[in-house]
């Protein structure tokens, strides 16, 4: 039996015994104690970790719980369901999938079976075991150790930076479609793009500083607006049939796909890119009410809604613009313009729907930024990042330094992505750079039930292992195929080199940051 005593910030001495083989953080680790004396964890005769690792594990979890106890618990089940929809559903993915033609439904269903459902299952069980602020960072740290946990969080953080930039980057394109042909120059203007995206980032940074008390309403409204925009998109073919503008409409086209590199590349994008995000909301577990229960419930409720939105939305895009080049930055505005034209009553409604998409983009970027800022904060708790990132605003209890830093980084990424390329190539560079880092994080996520610590694996059901293997395989495909462009680019070699170079350099930087944090922690 291992027994050691530690001093933890804001807690009395804590006695740590060998934990239960079924790790469940909320039961054995009460957060707030008013009585003096040690918190004694349940004793089992056979420890699953060496004594020093065992005590360190529980010290780390208890410290994380202690830190997140100071955060406001503002998110309920309704907020989480809407956040899942906002985080997962984007406007670009229906255009990317539409490039597959009538085989899009087959690809979506295969992606749902091999990635989407495994992701939902793994996230539900891991969050039930460890409902901690930081989500995947905390899970990987407990399953693989501190360095693997840090690098997993690092790749997730870099993904979210690129993803936030790519979402905000869409705003000028959507505005050009909303205004009409007179604003067609807007997406190609680097100065106008920087001005618009800078204004958006300044606004969502202010909301992030104010906290989820305000931020959750922006996110909820954004989710409702994307639901409304998709409802209009899905109803568009029915309206066109009624008005005689189209002869036929197939809601779920069924054609066996032609297996080539192009199809596999799109499969990689719609899995790790389009169908991802369930685990991202778990980053905010420390700010959720009953996180171990409500985050899992939000996944179960939102999953079928999201799947139908993607499949039927892609069919609508195919119906109206499948015969012409598809704009992967703004496929829904392009579809609306193609269906309604530039004149008449229907055309007058197009700007309203595009305005919904712009509002959704701003809300989604706000949600991603919120999660982005929590990862440096939790790393600061563990001394893997400077404690400066963990400083909370004295009134709003938000990581204000982390928010300002991340906002500056996102704007730098937007600027760098536009150097020497056209706007659609810049958008794809951002999307695929984010996909590669996300795929690395997902390989780690799906590896936890298969290769994680024995203590963690024993706490998960046996059927979760083959399910996780399916998700891991889909993530590896996405990782390998992200360097294949699905739009016309200036140079395929340069395109692949940019993405590969970014991934290598960012992970080298991640290792250097971890080692620097380790030295800081020792000192």
C-alpha positions as CSV (number, residue, x, y, z in Angstrom):
1,X,0.0,0.0,0.0
2,X,1.2,3.5,-0.9
3,X,0.7,6.4,1.4
4,X,2.2,9.8,0.9
5,X,1.2,13.2,2.0
6,X,1.3,16.3,-0.2
7,X,0.5,20.0,0.3
8,X,-1.9,21.3,-2.4
9,X,-2.9,24.8,-3.0
10,X,-5.9,25.9,-0.9
11,X,-6.3,22.4,0.5
12,X,-5.2,20.7,3.7
13,X,-2.8,17.7,3.6
14,X,-4.2,15.0,1.4
15,X,-3.6,11.3,2.0
16,X,-3.5,9.2,-1.2
17,X,-4.1,5.5,-1.2
18,X,-4.1,3.1,-4.2
19,X,-7.2,4.1,-6.3
20,X,-10.1,2.0,-7.4
21,X,-9.4,0.2,-10.7
22,X,-12.6,1.9,-12.0
23,X,-11.3,5.4,-12.0
24,X,-14.1,7.9,-11.3
25,X,-13.0,11.4,-10.5
26,X,-16.1,12.9,-9.1
27,X,-16.8,10.2,-6.5
28,X,-13.4,9.7,-4.8
29,X,-12.3,13.3,-5.2
30,X,-14.5,15.8,-3.4
31,X,-13.6,19.3,-4.5
32,X,-14.5,21.4,-1.5
33,X,-13.9,20.3,2.0
34,X,-14.7,22.4,5.0
35,X,-13.4,20.0,7.7
36,X,-9.7,19.8,8.5
37,X,-7.8,16.6,8.0
38,X,-7.0,14.5,5.0
39,X,-9.1,13.4,2.0
40,X,-8.7,9.6,2.0
41,X,-9.2,7.8,-1.3
42,X,-10.6,4.3,-1.4
43,X,-8.0,1.5,-0.7
44,X,-7.6,-1.5,-3.0
45,X,-5.0,-4.1,-2.2
46,X,-3.2,-4.1,-5.6
47,X,-2.0,-0.8,-6.9
48,X,-2.0,-0.4,-10.7
49,X,0.8,2.1,-10.8
50,X,4.1,2.4,-9.1
51,X,3.8,4.3,-5.8
52,X,5.4,7.5,-7.1
53,X,3.3,7.6,-10.2
54,X,0.2,6.7,-8.3
55,X,0.5,9.5,-5.9
56,X,1.5,12.0,-8.6
57,X,-1.6,11.0,-10.6
58,X,-4.0,11.7,-7.8
59,X,-2.1,14.9,-6.8
60,X,-2.5,16.1,-10.4
61,X,-6.2,15.3,-10.6
62,X,-6.9,16.9,-7.2
63,X,-4.9,20.0,-8.2
64,X,-6.9,20.3,-11.4
65,X,-10.2,19.9,-9.5
66,X,-9.0,22.5,-6.9
67,X,-8.2,25.0,-9.7
68,X,-11.4,24.5,-11.7
69,X,-13.5,24.9,-8.5
70,X,-12.9,28.7,-8.8
71,X,-14.5,28.8,-12.3
72,X,-18.2,29.8,-12.7
73,X,-20.5,26.8,-13.5
74,X,-22.7,28.5,-16.2
75,X,-23.4,25.8,-18.8
76,X,-26.4,23.6,-18.6
77,X,-27.7,20.8,-20.9
78,X,-29.5,23.2,-23.3
79,X,-26.3,25.3,-23.7
80,X,-24.2,22.2,-24.3
81,X,-26.5,20.7,-27.0
82,X,-26.5,24.0,-28.8
83,X,-22.7,24.3,-28.4
84,X,-22.2,20.8,-29.9
85,X,-24.3,21.8,-33.0
86,X,-22.4,25.1,-33.3
87,X,-19.0,23.5,-32.9
88,X,-19.6,20.6,-35.3
89,X,-21.8,22.0,-38.1
90,X,-20.1,24.4,-40.5
91,X,-21.1,25.7,-43.8
92,X,-18.0,24.7,-45.8
93,X,-18.3,20.9,-45.3
94,X,-21.5,20.5,-47.4
95,X,-19.6,22.1,-50.3
96,X,-16.5,19.9,-49.9
97,X,-18.7,16.7,-49.7
98,X,-20.7,17.9,-52.8
99,X,-17.5,17.6,-54.8
100,X,-18.0,13.8,-54.6
101,X,-21.2,14.0,-56.7
102,X,-24.0,11.5,-56.1
103,X,-21.7,9.3,-54.0
104,X,-21.7,11.9,-51.2
105,X,-24.3,10.1,-49.1
106,X,-22.2,6.9,-49.1
107,X,-19.1,8.8,-48.0
108,X,-21.1,10.6,-45.2
109,X,-22.5,7.3,-43.9
110,X,-19.1,5.5,-44.0
111,X,-17.6,8.5,-42.2
112,X,-20.4,8.5,-39.6
113,X,-19.9,4.7,-39.0
114,X,-16.1,4.8,-38.8
115,X,-15.5,8.1,-37.1
116,X,-18.6,10.0,-35.9
117,X,-20.2,7.2,-33.8
118,X,-16.8,6.0,-32.3
119,X,-16.0,9.6,-31.4
120,X,-19.3,10.0,-29.6
121,X,-18.8,6.8,-27.6
122,X,-15.2,7.5,-26.6
123,X,-16.0,11.1,-25.5
124,X,-19.1,10.0,-23.5
125,X,-17.1,7.4,-21.5
126,X,-13.9,9.4,-21.0
127,X,-15.9,12.5,-19.9
128,X,-17.9,10.3,-17.5
129,X,-14.6,9.1,-15.9
130,X,-12.8,12.4,-15.9
131,X,-15.1,15.5,-16.2
132,X,-12.1,17.9,-15.9
133,X,-11.5,21.4,-17.3
134,X,-9.1,20.9,-20.2
135,X,-10.9,17.8,-21.5
136,X,-8.7,15.8,-23.9
137,X,-5.6,17.4,-22.3
138,X,-6.5,15.9,-18.9
139,X,-7.5,12.6,-20.4
140,X,-4.3,12.1,-22.4
141,X,-2.2,13.1,-19.4
142,X,-3.8,10.5,-17.2
143,X,-3.7,7.8,-19.9
144,X,-0.2,8.4,-21.4
145,X,1.7,10.7,-19.1
146,X,2.4,14.4,-18.9
147,X,4.4,14.8,-22.1
148,X,1.9,12.9,-24.3
149,X,-0.9,14.9,-22.6
150,X,0.8,18.2,-23.3
151,X,1.6,17.3,-27.0
152,X,-2.0,16.1,-27.5
153,X,-3.3,19.4,-26.1
154,X,-0.7,21.3,-28.1
155,X,-2.0,19.8,-31.4
156,X,-5.6,20.4,-30.3
157,X,-4.6,24.0,-29.6
158,X,-2.9,24.5,-32.9
159,X,-5.9,23.0,-34.6
160,X,-8.3,25.4,-32.9
161,X,-6.1,28.3,-33.8
162,X,-6.1,27.4,-37.5
163,X,-9.8,26.4,-37.4
164,X,-10.8,29.7,-35.7
165,X,-8.8,31.6,-38.4
166,X,-10.5,29.6,-41.2
167,X,-14.0,30.3,-39.8
168,X,-13.4,34.0,-39.5
169,X,-11.7,33.9,-42.9
170,X,-15.1,32.9,-44.4
171,X,-16.8,36.2,-43.3
172,X,-15.6,38.4,-46.3
173,X,-16.8,35.7,-48.8
174,X,-20.2,35.5,-47.2
175,X,-20.5,39.3,-47.2
176,X,-19.7,39.4,-50.9
177,X,-22.5,36.9,-51.6
178,X,-24.9,38.8,-49.3
179,X,-24.3,42.1,-51.0
180,X,-24.2,40.7,-54.6
181,X,-22.0,41.1,-57.7
182,X,-20.9,44.6,-56.7
183,X,-18.9,43.1,-53.7
184,X,-17.3,40.3,-55.6
185,X,-13.9,41.9,-55.1
186,X,-14.1,41.7,-51.4
187,X,-12.6,38.2,-50.7
188,X,-9.7,38.8,-53.0
189,X,-8.7,42.0,-51.2
190,X,-6.1,41.3,-48.5
191,X,-6.6,44.7,-46.9
192,X,-10.4,44.3,-46.6
193,X,-10.1,40.7,-45.4
194,X,-7.7,41.8,-42.6
195,X,-9.9,44.7,-41.6
196,X,-13.1,42.6,-41.4
197,X,-11.5,39.6,-39.7
198,X,-9.7,41.9,-37.2
199,X,-13.0,43.6,-36.3
200,X,-14.6,40.2,-35.7
201,X,-11.7,38.9,-33.6
202,X,-11.7,42.1,-31.4
203,X,-15.5,41.6,-30.8
204,X,-15.3,37.9,-29.8
205,X,-12.2,38.6,-27.6
206,X,-14.2,41.1,-25.7
207,X,-17.0,38.5,-25.2
208,X,-14.4,36.0,-24.1
209,X,-13.1,38.3,-21.4
210,X,-16.7,38.9,-20.2
211,X,-17.1,35.1,-19.7
212,X,-19.6,32.5,-20.5
213,X,-22.4,34.4,-18.7
214,X,-22.5,36.5,-21.9
215,X,-20.6,34.1,-24.3
216,X,-23.1,31.3,-23.9
217,X,-25.9,33.5,-25.2
218,X,-23.8,34.4,-28.3
219,X,-23.1,30.7,-28.8
220,X,-26.8,29.7,-28.3
221,X,-28.0,32.3,-30.7
222,X,-25.4,31.3,-33.3
223,X,-26.5,27.6,-33.0
224,X,-30.2,28.6,-33.5
225,X,-29.2,30.7,-36.5
226,X,-27.3,27.8,-38.2
227,X,-30.2,25.5,-37.5
228,X,-32.5,28.1,-39.2
229,X,-30.1,28.6,-42.1
230,X,-29.9,24.8,-42.7
231,X,-33.7,24.5,-42.5
232,X,-33.9,27.0,-45.3
233,X,-31.2,25.2,-47.3
234,X,-32.9,21.8,-46.8
235,X,-36.3,23.3,-47.8
236,X,-34.9,25.0,-50.9
237,X,-35.2,22.0,-53.3
238,X,-38.8,21.4,-52.2
239,X,-39.6,25.1,-52.9
240,X,-37.8,24.8,-56.3
241,X,-39.9,21.7,-57.2
242,X,-43.1,23.5,-56.2
243,X,-42.2,26.5,-58.3
244,X,-41.0,24.3,-61.3
245,X,-37.4,25.6,-61.2
246,X,-36.0,22.0,-61.0
247,X,-37.4,18.8,-62.5
248,X,-36.2,16.3,-59.9
249,X,-34.7,16.2,-56.4
250,X,-33.0,13.2,-54.7
251,X,-32.7,13.8,-50.9
252,X,-30.2,11.0,-50.4
253,X,-28.5,10.2,-53.7
254,X,-27.1,6.7,-53.8
255,X,-24.2,5.9,-56.1
256,X,-21.2,3.7,-55.3
257,X,-18.1,5.9,-55.1
258,X,-15.1,5.7,-57.3
259,X,-12.2,5.0,-55.0
260,X,-9.3,7.4,-55.9
261,X,-7.0,9.8,-54.1
262,X,-9.4,12.7,-54.5
263,X,-12.3,10.7,-52.8
264,X,-10.0,9.6,-50.0
265,X,-8.8,13.1,-49.4
266,X,-12.4,14.4,-49.2
267,X,-13.2,11.5,-46.8
268,X,-10.4,12.7,-44.6
269,X,-11.7,16.2,-44.5
270,X,-15.3,15.4,-43.8
271,X,-14.3,13.1,-40.9
272,X,-11.7,14.9,-38.9
273,X,-12.9,18.2,-40.3
274,X,-16.6,18.0,-40.7
275,X,-17.8,15.4,-38.2
276,X,-15.4,16.4,-35.4
277,X,-15.9,18.5,-32.3
278,X,-17.7,16.5,-29.7
279,X,-14.6,16.4,-27.4
280,X,-14.0,20.1,-27.8
281,X,-17.0,21.1,-25.6
282,X,-15.5,18.8,-22.9
283,X,-12.7,21.4,-22.6
284,X,-15.2,23.5,-20.7
285,X,-16.1,20.7,-18.2
286,X,-15.1,22.8,-15.3
287,X,-17.6,25.5,-16.3
288,X,-20.5,23.0,-16.8
289,X,-23.2,22.0,-14.3
290,X,-23.0,18.2,-13.7
291,X,-20.4,17.8,-16.4
292,X,-20.0,14.0,-16.2
293,X,-23.7,13.7,-17.1
294,X,-24.7,16.7,-19.2
295,X,-21.8,16.6,-21.7
296,X,-22.6,12.9,-22.6
297,X,-26.3,13.7,-22.9
298,X,-25.5,16.7,-25.2
299,X,-23.6,14.3,-27.5
300,X,-26.5,11.8,-27.7
301,X,-29.1,14.5,-28.4
302,X,-27.1,16.5,-31.0
303,X,-25.5,13.6,-33.0
304,X,-28.5,12.6,-35.1
305,X,-29.5,16.2,-35.8
306,X,-26.0,17.0,-37.0
307,X,-25.8,13.9,-39.3
308,X,-29.1,14.8,-41.0
309,X,-28.0,18.4,-41.5
310,X,-24.8,17.3,-43.3
311,X,-26.3,14.6,-45.5
312,X,-29.4,16.6,-46.6
313,X,-27.5,19.9,-46.8
314,X,-25.0,18.3,-49.2
315,X,-27.8,17.1,-51.4
316,X,-29.3,20.6,-51.6
317,X,-25.9,22.0,-52.7
318,X,-25.6,19.2,-55.4
319,X,-29.1,20.0,-56.7
320,X,-28.3,23.6,-57.6
321,X,-24.6,23.9,-58.1
322,X,-23.5,20.3,-58.8
323,X,-23.0,21.1,-62.5
324,X,-20.6,24.0,-61.9
325,X,-17.4,24.6,-59.8
326,X,-18.3,24.6,-56.1
327,X,-17.0,27.4,-53.9
328,X,-15.6,25.5,-50.9
329,X,-15.4,28.7,-48.8
330,X,-19.1,29.6,-49.2
331,X,-21.1,26.8,-50.7
332,X,-24.4,27.6,-49.0
333,X,-24.4,31.3,-50.2
334,X,-23.5,30.0,-53.6
335,X,-26.4,27.6,-53.5
336,X,-28.8,30.2,-52.4
337,X,-27.8,32.6,-55.2
338,X,-28.0,29.8,-57.8
339,X,-31.5,28.8,-56.6
340,X,-33.0,32.2,-56.2
341,X,-31.1,34.3,-58.7
342,X,-30.3,37.9,-58.4
343,X,-33.8,39.3,-58.7
344,X,-37.3,38.7,-57.5
345,X,-38.8,38.0,-54.1
346,X,-36.8,34.9,-53.5
347,X,-33.6,36.7,-54.3
348,X,-34.4,39.4,-51.7
349,X,-34.4,36.7,-49.0
350,X,-30.9,35.5,-49.8
351,X,-29.1,38.3,-47.9
352,X,-31.0,37.4,-44.8
353,X,-30.0,33.7,-44.9
354,X,-26.4,34.7,-45.6
355,X,-26.5,37.0,-42.6
356,X,-27.5,34.0,-40.5
357,X,-24.4,32.2,-41.7
358,X,-22.2,35.2,-40.9
359,X,-23.6,35.3,-37.4
360,X,-23.0,31.6,-37.0
361,X,-19.4,32.0,-38.1
362,X,-18.8,34.7,-35.5
363,X,-20.5,32.6,-32.8
364,X,-18.5,29.5,-33.7
365,X,-15.3,31.4,-33.7
366,X,-16.2,32.7,-30.2
367,X,-16.8,29.2,-29.0
368,X,-13.5,27.9,-30.4
369,X,-11.7,30.9,-28.9
370,X,-13.2,30.1,-25.5
371,X,-11.9,26.6,-25.6
372,X,-8.6,27.8,-27.0
373,X,-7.9,30.0,-24.1
374,X,-8.7,27.2,-21.5
375,X,-5.9,24.9,-22.8
376,X,-3.0,27.3,-21.9
377,X,-4.8,28.0,-18.6
378,X,-4.9,24.4,-17.6
379,X,-1.3,23.9,-18.8
380,X,-0.4,26.8,-16.6
381,X,-2.0,25.1,-13.7
382,X,0.4,22.2,-14.3
383,X,3.4,24.6,-14.8
384,X,3.8,23.3,-18.4
385,X,3.0,26.8,-19.6
386,X,3.9,30.1,-17.8
387,X,1.5,30.8,-14.9
388,X,0.8,34.1,-16.7
389,X,-1.7,32.2,-18.9
390,X,-3.7,31.0,-15.9
391,X,-4.3,34.5,-14.5
392,X,-8.0,35.1,-14.1
393,X,-9.8,38.4,-14.5
394,X,-10.6,39.6,-11.0
395,X,-14.3,40.2,-11.8
396,X,-15.2,37.9,-14.7
397,X,-13.0,34.9,-13.7
398,X,-11.7,34.4,-17.2
399,X,-8.1,33.8,-18.4
400,X,-7.7,37.3,-19.8
401,X,-4.0,37.0,-20.7
402,X,-4.6,33.8,-22.6
403,X,-7.5,35.4,-24.4
404,X,-5.4,38.4,-25.6
405,X,-2.5,36.1,-26.6
406,X,-4.7,33.7,-28.6
407,X,-6.5,36.6,-30.4
408,X,-3.1,37.9,-31.6
409,X,-2.0,34.5,-32.8
410,X,-5.2,33.9,-34.8
411,X,-4.8,37.2,-36.6
412,X,-1.1,36.3,-37.4
413,X,-2.2,33.0,-38.8
414,X,-4.8,34.7,-41.1
415,X,-2.2,37.1,-42.4
416,X,0.4,34.3,-43.0
417,X,-2.1,32.1,-44.8
418,X,-2.8,34.8,-47.4
419,X,0.8,35.3,-48.5
420,X,1.3,34.4,-52.1
421,X,-1.9,32.4,-52.7
422,X,-5.5,32.9,-53.8
423,X,-8.3,33.1,-51.3
424,X,-9.7,29.5,-51.9
425,X,-6.2,28.1,-51.6
426,X,-5.6,30.1,-48.4
427,X,-8.9,28.7,-47.0
428,X,-7.9,25.2,-47.8
429,X,-4.4,25.7,-46.3
430,X,-6.1,26.8,-43.1
431,X,-8.6,23.9,-43.1
432,X,-6.0,21.2,-43.9
433,X,-3.4,22.6,-41.5
434,X,-6.1,22.4,-38.8
435,X,-7.1,18.9,-40.0
436,X,-3.6,17.5,-39.6
437,X,-3.2,18.7,-36.0
438,X,-6.7,17.6,-35.2
439,X,-6.1,14.2,-36.6
440,X,-3.0,13.9,-34.4
441,X,-5.1,14.8,-31.4
442,X,-7.7,12.3,-32.5
443,X,-5.2,9.5,-32.9
444,X,-4.3,10.1,-29.3
445,X,-7.9,10.3,-28.2
446,X,-8.9,7.0,-29.8
447,X,-5.6,5.4,-28.6
448,X,-6.6,5.9,-24.9
449,X,-9.1,2.9,-24.7
450,X,-6.6,0.7,-26.6
451,X,-3.1,1.7,-25.5
452,X,-3.7,3.9,-22.4
453,X,-2.7,3.1,-18.9
454,X,-4.0,-0.2,-17.5
455,X,-5.9,1.6,-14.8
456,X,-7.8,3.7,-17.5
457,X,-8.4,0.8,-19.8
458,X,-9.9,-1.3,-16.9
459,X,-12.4,1.4,-16.2
460,X,-13.8,1.4,-19.8
461,X,-16.1,-1.3,-21.3
462,X,-14.4,-3.9,-23.5
463,X,-16.5,-3.1,-26.6
464,X,-15.1,0.4,-26.7
465,X,-11.7,-0.9,-27.8
466,X,-12.7,-2.1,-31.4
467,X,-14.9,1.0,-31.7
468,X,-11.9,3.2,-30.9
469,X,-9.8,1.3,-33.4
470,X,-12.2,2.3,-36.1
471,X,-12.0,5.9,-35.2
472,X,-8.2,5.7,-35.0
473,X,-8.1,4.3,-38.5
474,X,-10.2,7.1,-39.9
475,X,-8.1,9.6,-38.1
476,X,-4.9,8.2,-39.7
477,X,-6.4,8.4,-43.2
478,X,-7.3,12.0,-42.6
479,X,-3.8,12.7,-41.3
480,X,-2.1,11.2,-44.3
481,X,-4.4,12.7,-46.9
482,X,-4.5,16.2,-45.6
483,X,-1.6,17.2,-48.0
484,X,-3.7,16.4,-51.0
485,X,-5.5,19.5,-52.4
486,X,-9.1,19.3,-53.5
487,X,-9.1,22.8,-55.2
488,X,-6.8,24.3,-57.8
489,X,-3.6,25.5,-56.2
490,X,-0.6,27.4,-57.4
491,X,1.7,24.4,-56.7
492,X,0.8,21.0,-55.3
493,X,4.3,20.5,-54.1
494,X,4.4,23.9,-52.3
495,X,0.9,23.2,-50.9
496,X,2.0,19.8,-49.4
497,X,5.3,21.3,-48.2
498,X,3.6,24.2,-46.4
499,X,1.2,21.8,-44.5
500,X,3.9,19.3,-43.7
501,X,6.4,22.0,-42.6
502,X,3.9,23.6,-40.3
503,X,3.1,20.3,-38.6
504,X,6.7,19.4,-38.1
505,X,7.7,22.8,-36.8
506,X,4.7,23.2,-34.5
507,X,5.4,19.9,-32.8
508,X,9.1,20.6,-32.4
509,X,8.0,23.9,-30.8
510,X,5.6,21.9,-28.6
511,X,8.4,19.6,-27.3
512,X,10.5,22.6,-26.6
513,X,7.7,24.3,-24.7
514,X,7.1,21.2,-22.7
515,X,10.8,20.8,-21.7
516,X,10.9,24.5,-20.8
517,X,7.8,24.0,-18.6
518,X,9.3,21.0,-17.0
519,X,12.4,22.9,-16.0
520,X,10.3,25.7,-14.7
521,X,8.2,23.2,-12.6
522,X,11.4,21.6,-11.2
523,X,12.8,25.0,-10.2
